[in-house]
Amino acid sequence: MIKYVIIGIVFFLNLNFIPLYALLPLLFLIFWFYPSKNNLRTVWILVLGDIGHSPRIFNQALSLIQNEKKVILFGFNESKLPSESTLLIENGSLELAFLPIYNSKIKSRLLNYFLKTIYQFIFILFTFTKYGLKRGNPGHILIQNPPSIPSIIVSLLYSNLVDAKFIIDWHNYGFSIMRIQKQNKYLVLVGEIYEKLLARFSDVNFTVTEAMKKDLLKNFGATNVHILYDQPHPRFKSLSNNEKEVFFDKVSKSYPLLEKVKSGAKLIVSSTSWTKDEDFSILLDALVQIDSQLKSEIVLAITGKGPEKEYYLKKISEIKFKNVSIFTPWLEADDYPKLLGCADLGVCLHTSSSGLDFPMKVIDMFGSGLPVLALNFVAISELIHDNKNGRIFNNSEELASLILETVETNPSLLQEYRKYVNDNRTSWTDHWNQVAKQHFF
């Protein structure tokens, strides 16, 4: 269909006022992409972020491969992938296509944003074209959203040009993240219009919550929307005492505070991208409130990296704790599940820029049998069943009370929550096969 529209535009412009040589790029697009050689067994997945720290999209890739699909995964090479990817790459069922990372010293935030968008659009399209010529074009293109600019437009354009099915996996909204990042208000408005308009042209949409599905149907005009809940990968599990010893021996040289955990201190874990939708001052204030009341030590591990990290590290260094120790590890994909498997309690401060997504970190914690204390927002009750697999809090005072209760005054609650988490674990594979599989065949 797109081919005939382009041909019609070319002839209309040529007959009216534009010479044919000026229209050659449009003609080039037609004959470059058509006829298209599609390999229906191949799925392309685009994540405009670090592949090694995109667990949901990697789980999608694994499920496709288990169903005899060949997956080419496009994204940034910033950290190691989980160990199971090695065999998949060796046997040819998974291929990684790394995109260049935009770096600029331009101080103007708005100009930098435009240049980054153009840069990424060109390189994604170039990389898609290169792989299309070398491997044949895919039957399906799946993208992680956000970021939406330019992921949606370039993937939508290419999928239409090569007659591939276009699928969006909605983790959140790009424009809502731009808003909390305090981007230019007109740019945010353009981003919102862009996202809501282009959502109408996707063939299939997956969402992480029921609330997001309702919003896409009502306010975006999207169709064919399905809830694909995050589920923990099998590598997330509780560890035996021997497995904990092996892990501590491996990483305690880099993170010596874990020696305190081996000696009986309680380990609390919180994971973050250090962005403005996670206010870590809530957790720090809560720990300050209970520090003098603690009879045993707490070690807090905050994993992740992001723009707000340095600000909070400075804030942490200024607090003089007596019974609380804090460290901020950056762990490889295979070590992060083991840290969760050693922990006693998880804390989530994610509030969601849209209020409609789930924090993947909680899913991973549940996979490790870890109860979670989570900050309240619109969709969180779909995930945290209050007083069953964890607790929901609204402020630092409530969080302080819950930490003190679960770690110090009534630790049997942790065992009750842990039992509920383990008894109600759902397999990602079973859920994916039920919800998503049919849309790739």
C-alpha positions as CSV (number, residue, x, y, z in Angstrom):
1,M,0.0,0.0,0.0
2,I,2.8,2.4,1.0
3,K,4.5,1.8,-2.3
4,Y,1.5,2.9,-4.4
5,V,1.0,6.0,-2.2
6,I,4.6,7.0,-2.8
7,I,4.3,6.4,-6.5
8,G,1.2,8.5,-6.6
9,I,2.9,11.4,-4.7
10,V,5.8,11.2,-7.1
11,F,3.7,11.6,-10.2
12,F,1.5,14.3,-8.7
13,L,4.5,16.4,-7.7
14,N,6.2,15.8,-11.0
15,L,3.2,16.8,-13.1
16,N,2.7,20.0,-11.1
17,F,5.9,21.8,-10.1
18,I,8.8,19.5,-9.0
19,P,11.3,18.2,-11.6
20,L,11.8,14.4,-11.6
21,Y,15.4,14.5,-10.5
22,A,14.4,16.1,-7.3
23,L,12.0,13.2,-6.6
24,L,14.6,10.5,-7.1
25,P,15.0,9.8,-3.4
26,L,11.3,8.8,-3.2
27,L,11.7,6.6,-6.3
28,F,14.8,5.2,-4.7
29,L,12.8,4.2,-1.6
30,I,10.3,2.3,-3.7
31,F,12.8,0.2,-5.6
32,W,15.2,-0.2,-2.7
33,F,12.6,-1.9,-0.5
34,Y,10.2,-3.5,-3.1
35,P,9.8,-6.3,-3.8
36,S,10.6,-7.1,-0.2
37,K,12.3,-10.4,0.8
38,N,10.7,-11.2,4.1
39,N,11.9,-14.0,6.3
40,L,8.7,-14.8,8.3
41,R,10.8,-16.8,10.8
42,T,12.7,-13.7,11.8
43,V,11.7,-11.1,14.4
44,W,13.5,-7.8,14.9
45,I,13.4,-6.3,18.3
46,L,14.4,-2.7,18.9
47,V,15.2,-1.3,22.4
48,L,16.7,2.2,22.4
49,G,18.6,1.5,25.5
50,D,21.1,-0.9,27.1
51,I,20.3,-4.5,25.9
52,G,21.9,-6.0,29.0
53,H,19.6,-4.1,31.3
54,S,16.3,-4.5,29.4
55,P,15.0,-7.7,31.1
56,R,11.4,-7.7,29.8
57,I,12.5,-7.3,26.1
58,F,15.2,-9.9,26.6
59,N,12.5,-12.3,28.0
60,Q,10.4,-11.5,24.9
61,A,13.4,-12.5,22.7
62,L,13.9,-15.8,24.7
63,S,10.2,-16.7,24.3
64,L,10.4,-16.1,20.5
65,I,13.5,-18.2,20.2
66,Q,11.8,-21.0,22.2
67,N,9.1,-21.0,19.6
68,E,11.7,-21.4,16.8
69,K,12.0,-17.8,15.8
70,K,15.3,-16.2,14.8
71,V,15.7,-12.9,16.7
72,I,17.9,-9.9,15.8
73,L,18.1,-7.6,18.8
74,F,18.9,-3.9,18.1
75,G,20.1,-1.7,21.0
76,F,23.1,-0.3,22.9
77,N,26.1,-2.4,24.1
78,E,26.6,-1.0,27.6
79,S,26.7,-4.1,29.8
80,K,26.9,-7.9,29.5
81,L,23.9,-10.0,28.6
82,P,22.7,-12.9,30.8
83,S,24.8,-16.0,30.4
84,E,22.1,-17.9,28.5
85,S,22.5,-15.5,25.6
86,T,26.0,-16.9,24.7
87,L,24.7,-20.3,23.5
88,L,21.8,-18.6,21.6
89,I,24.3,-16.4,19.8
90,E,26.6,-19.4,19.0
91,N,23.8,-21.4,17.5
92,G,22.5,-18.5,15.4
93,S,19.1,-18.1,17.0
94,L,20.0,-14.7,18.5
95,E,22.0,-12.0,16.8
96,L,22.9,-8.6,18.4
97,A,23.0,-5.5,16.3
98,F,24.5,-2.7,18.3
99,L,23.5,0.9,17.6
100,P,26.0,3.8,18.1
101,I,25.4,5.9,21.3
102,Y,24.9,9.6,20.7
103,N,27.4,11.8,22.6
104,S,27.5,15.6,22.4
105,K,29.0,18.5,24.3
106,I,26.4,20.9,23.1
107,K,25.0,22.8,26.1
108,S,21.6,23.7,24.6
109,R,19.2,21.0,25.8
110,L,16.7,21.6,23.1
111,L,19.2,21.7,20.3
112,N,20.8,18.6,21.7
113,Y,17.5,16.8,21.7
114,F,16.8,17.6,18.1
115,L,20.3,16.5,17.0
116,K,20.1,13.3,19.0
117,T,16.7,12.5,17.4
118,I,18.0,13.0,13.9
119,Y,21.2,11.0,14.6
120,Q,19.2,8.1,16.0
121,F,16.7,8.1,13.2
122,I,19.4,7.9,10.6
123,F,21.4,5.2,12.3
124,I,18.4,3.0,13.1
125,L,17.1,3.3,9.5
126,F,20.6,2.6,8.2
127,T,21.1,-0.4,10.5
128,F,17.6,-1.8,9.6
129,T,18.4,-1.4,5.9
130,K,21.8,-3.0,6.2
131,Y,20.4,-6.1,8.0
132,G,17.4,-6.2,5.6
133,L,19.8,-6.5,2.7
134,K,22.1,-9.0,4.4
135,R,19.6,-11.2,6.2
136,G,16.3,-10.5,4.5
137,N,13.6,-8.4,6.1
138,P,11.6,-9.7,9.1
139,G,8.1,-10.9,9.4
140,H,7.7,-8.8,12.6
141,I,9.3,-5.8,14.2
142,L,8.8,-5.4,18.0
143,I,9.9,-2.3,19.8
144,Q,10.1,-1.3,23.4
145,N,8.4,1.9,24.3
146,P,9.6,4.3,25.7
147,P,11.7,5.9,24.3
148,S,9.2,6.7,21.6
149,I,11.2,9.2,19.7
150,P,12.4,8.2,17.2
151,S,11.7,4.5,17.8
152,I,8.1,4.4,16.8
153,I,8.3,6.5,13.6
154,V,11.4,4.8,12.1
155,S,10.1,1.3,13.0
156,L,6.6,2.1,11.6
157,L,8.1,3.5,8.4
158,Y,10.3,0.6,7.9
159,S,7.7,-2.1,8.7
160,N,5.3,-0.5,6.2
161,L,8.0,-0.3,3.5
162,V,8.8,-4.0,3.9
163,D,5.4,-5.3,4.8
164,A,6.4,-6.5,8.3
165,K,4.0,-6.6,11.2
166,F,4.6,-3.7,13.7
167,I,4.2,-4.4,17.4
168,I,4.7,-2.1,20.3
169,D,5.5,-3.3,23.8
170,W,4.3,-0.4,26.0
171,H,6.3,-0.1,29.3
172,N,5.3,3.5,29.9
173,Y,4.8,6.7,27.8
174,G,7.6,8.7,26.4
175,F,5.9,12.1,26.7
176,S,5.2,11.5,30.4
177,I,8.9,10.8,31.0
178,M,9.8,14.0,29.1
179,R,7.4,15.9,31.3
180,I,9.0,14.8,34.6
181,Q,12.4,15.5,33.0
182,K,11.2,19.1,32.6
183,Q,11.7,19.1,28.9
184,N,10.4,22.1,26.9
185,K,6.6,22.2,27.3
186,Y,6.0,22.5,23.6
187,L,8.4,19.6,22.9
188,V,6.4,17.5,25.5
189,L,3.2,18.5,23.7
190,V,4.6,17.4,20.3
191,G,5.8,14.2,21.9
192,E,2.3,13.5,23.3
193,I,0.6,14.1,19.9
194,Y,3.2,12.0,18.2
195,E,2.8,9.1,20.5
196,K,-1.0,9.2,20.5
197,L,-1.2,9.5,16.7
198,L,1.3,6.8,15.8
199,A,-0.2,4.3,18.3
200,R,-3.1,4.0,16.0
201,F,-1.0,2.5,13.3
202,S,0.6,-0.4,15.2
203,D,-0.7,-3.9,14.4
204,V,-0.4,-5.2,17.9
205,N,0.1,-3.6,21.3
206,F,1.2,-5.2,24.6
207,T,0.9,-3.4,27.9
208,V,2.2,-4.1,31.3
209,T,-1.0,-3.2,33.2
210,E,-4.7,-3.3,32.8
211,A,-4.8,0.4,33.5
212,M,-2.5,1.1,30.6
213,K,-4.6,-1.0,28.3
214,K,-7.7,1.0,29.1
215,D,-5.8,4.3,28.6
216,L,-4.5,3.2,25.2
217,L,-7.9,2.2,24.0
218,K,-9.7,5.3,25.4
219,N,-7.2,8.1,24.9
220,F,-4.8,6.9,22.1
221,G,-7.3,5.2,19.8
222,A,-5.0,2.1,19.7
223,T,-6.4,-1.3,18.7
224,N,-5.5,-4.9,19.3
225,V,-4.2,-4.2,22.8
226,H,-3.3,-7.1,25.1
227,I,-2.1,-7.1,28.8
228,L,1.2,-9.0,29.0
229,Y,2.1,-8.9,32.6
230,D,5.8,-9.0,33.5
231,Q,6.8,-12.2,35.1
232,P,10.1,-13.1,36.7
233,H,12.7,-15.1,34.6
234,P,13.7,-18.5,36.1
235,R,17.2,-17.1,37.0
236,F,15.5,-15.0,39.7
237,K,15.0,-17.4,42.7
238,S,15.7,-17.7,46.4
239,L,19.3,-19.0,47.1
240,S,20.3,-21.7,49.5
241,N,22.8,-20.9,52.2
242,N,25.6,-22.5,50.2
243,E,24.7,-20.5,47.1
244,K,24.7,-17.3,49.2
245,E,28.1,-18.2,50.6
246,V,29.5,-18.6,47.0
247,F,28.0,-15.3,45.9
248,F,29.2,-13.4,48.9
249,D,32.7,-14.8,48.4
250,K,32.7,-13.7,44.8
251,V,31.5,-10.1,45.3
252,S,32.4,-9.1,48.8
253,K,35.9,-8.1,47.7
254,S,34.3,-5.4,45.6
255,Y,31.5,-4.7,48.1
256,P,32.9,-5.3,51.6
257,L,29.7,-4.3,53.3
258,L,28.3,-7.7,52.4
259,E,30.6,-9.1,55.0
260,K,28.1,-7.6,57.6
261,V,25.3,-9.5,55.9
262,K,27.3,-12.8,56.4
263,S,27.6,-11.8,60.0
264,G,23.8,-11.4,60.5
265,A,22.9,-7.9,59.3
266,K,19.6,-7.6,57.4
267,L,20.0,-6.9,53.7
268,I,17.5,-4.6,52.0
269,V,17.7,-4.0,48.3
270,S,16.3,-1.2,46.1
271,S,16.9,-1.0,42.4
272,T,16.6,2.3,40.5
273,S,17.5,4.1,37.3
274,W,18.2,7.2,39.4
275,T,15.6,9.3,37.6
276,K,13.1,11.9,38.8
277,D,10.2,9.5,39.1
278,E,12.0,7.8,42.1
279,D,12.4,10.0,45.2
280,F,15.1,8.3,47.2
281,S,14.9,10.9,49.9
282,I,11.8,9.0,51.1
283,L,13.9,6.0,51.9
284,L,16.7,7.9,53.4
285,D,14.4,9.9,55.6
286,A,12.7,6.6,56.8
287,L,16.1,5.1,57.7
288,V,17.1,8.3,59.6
289,Q,13.9,8.0,61.6
290,I,14.5,4.4,62.7
291,D,18.3,4.3,62.9
292,S,18.5,4.9,66.7
293,Q,15.7,2.3,67.3
294,L,17.4,-0.6,65.5
295,K,18.9,-3.4,67.6
296,S,20.6,-5.1,64.7
297,E,22.3,-3.6,61.6
298,I,20.7,-3.0,58.2
299,V,22.7,-3.0,55.0
300,L,21.0,-1.2,52.1
301,A,22.1,-2.0,48.5
302,I,20.8,0.4,45.9
303,T,21.6,-0.9,42.4
304,G,21.5,0.9,39.1
305,K,22.8,4.0,37.4
306,G,21.3,7.2,36.1
307,P,21.3,11.0,36.1
308,E,20.3,11.5,39.8
309,K,22.9,9.1,41.3
310,E,25.6,11.7,42.1
311,Y,23.0,13.9,43.8
312,Y,21.9,11.1,46.1
313,L,25.4,9.8,46.8
314,K,26.3,13.3,48.1
315,K,23.2,13.3,50.2
316,I,24.0,9.8,51.6
317,S,27.6,10.8,52.5
318,E,26.2,13.7,54.6
319,I,24.1,11.4,56.8
320,K,25.8,9.9,59.9
321,F,24.1,6.5,60.5
322,K,24.8,4.3,63.5
323,N,23.1,1.1,62.5
324,V,22.6,1.5,58.7
325,S,25.2,1.0,56.0
326,I,24.5,1.9,52.3
327,F,26.3,0.9,49.1
328,T,25.4,1.3,45.5
329,P,26.7,-1.7,43.5
330,W,26.6,-2.0,39.7
331,L,26.2,-5.7,39.0
332,E,26.4,-7.8,35.9
333,A,23.2,-9.4,34.6
334,D,24.0,-12.8,36.2
335,D,24.9,-11.3,39.6
336,Y,21.9,-9.1,40.1
337,P,19.4,-12.0,40.6
338,K,21.8,-13.5,43.1
339,L,21.9,-10.3,45.2
340,L,18.1,-10.3,45.3
341,G,18.2,-14.0,46.2
342,C,20.3,-13.1,49.3
343,A,18.1,-10.2,50.5
344,D,15.6,-10.0,53.2
345,L,13.4,-7.2,51.9
346,G,12.9,-5.1,48.8
347,V,11.9,-1.5,48.6
348,C,10.4,0.2,45.5
349,L,10.2,4.0,45.2
350,H,9.0,4.0,41.6
351,T,5.9,6.1,41.1
352,S,5.6,6.0,37.2
353,S,5.5,9.2,35.2
354,S,2.2,8.1,33.7
355,G,0.9,6.3,36.8
356,L,0.1,3.3,34.6
357,D,3.2,1.0,34.4
358,F,4.8,-1.5,36.7
359,P,8.3,-1.4,38.0
360,M,10.1,-4.4,36.6
361,K,12.3,-4.4,39.7
362,V,9.4,-5.6,41.8
363,I,8.8,-8.5,39.4
364,D,12.4,-9.5,39.8
365,M,12.2,-9.3,43.6
366,F,9.1,-11.5,43.6
367,G,10.9,-14.0,41.4
368,S,13.6,-14.1,44.1
369,G,10.9,-14.8,46.8
370,L,11.5,-11.3,48.2
371,P,8.6,-9.3,49.9
372,V,8.4,-5.7,48.7
373,L,7.5,-2.4,50.3
374,A,6.3,-0.1,47.5
375,L,5.4,3.5,47.2
376,N,1.7,4.0,46.3
377,F,0.6,5.1,42.8
378,V,-2.4,4.4,40.5
379,A,-1.5,1.0,39.1
380,I,0.6,-0.5,42.0
381,S,-2.3,-2.4,43.5
382,E,-2.4,-4.7,40.4
383,L,1.0,-5.9,41.6
384,I,1.3,-5.4,45.3
385,H,-1.4,-7.2,47.3
386,D,-1.2,-5.2,50.5
387,N,-0.3,-7.3,53.5
388,K,0.1,-10.4,51.4
389,N,3.2,-10.1,49.2
390,G,4.3,-6.8,50.8
391,R,3.0,-3.5,51.8
392,I,2.1,-0.2,50.2
393,F,3.2,3.1,51.8
394,N,2.5,6.8,51.1
395,N,5.4,8.7,52.8
396,S,8.6,8.3,54.7
397,E,6.9,7.9,58.1
398,E,4.8,5.0,56.9
399,L,7.9,3.4,55.3
400,A,9.9,3.8,58.5
401,S,7.2,2.1,60.4
402,L,7.0,-0.8,57.9
403,I,10.8,-1.4,57.8
404,L,10.9,-1.4,61.6
405,E,8.0,-3.8,61.9
406,T,9.1,-6.3,59.3
407,V,12.9,-6.3,60.0
408,E,12.9,-5.7,63.8
409,T,9.7,-6.1,65.8
410,N,7.8,-8.7,63.8
411,P,10.1,-10.5,61.4
412,S,7.7,-13.4,61.0
413,L,5.8,-11.2,58.7
414,L,8.6,-11.5,56.2
415,Q,8.2,-15.3,56.2
416,E,4.4,-15.0,55.6
417,Y,4.9,-12.5,52.7
418,R,7.7,-14.7,51.3
419,K,5.5,-17.8,51.3
420,Y,2.7,-15.9,49.5
421,V,5.2,-14.7,46.9
422,N,6.5,-18.2,46.3
423,D,3.1,-19.8,46.2
424,N,1.7,-17.4,43.7
425,R,4.6,-17.2,41.2
426,T,3.5,-17.4,37.6
427,S,5.7,-18.6,34.7
428,W,6.6,-16.0,32.1
429,T,6.7,-18.7,29.5
430,D,3.2,-19.9,30.2
431,H,1.8,-16.4,30.3
432,W,3.7,-15.3,27.1
433,N,2.5,-18.4,25.2
434,Q,-1.1,-17.6,26.3
435,V,-1.1,-13.9,25.5
436,A,1.7,-13.1,22.9
437,K,2.6,-16.2,20.9
438,Q,-0.4,-16.0,18.6
439,H,0.6,-12.6,17.3
440,F,3.9,-13.8,15.9
441,F,2.5,-16.6,13.8
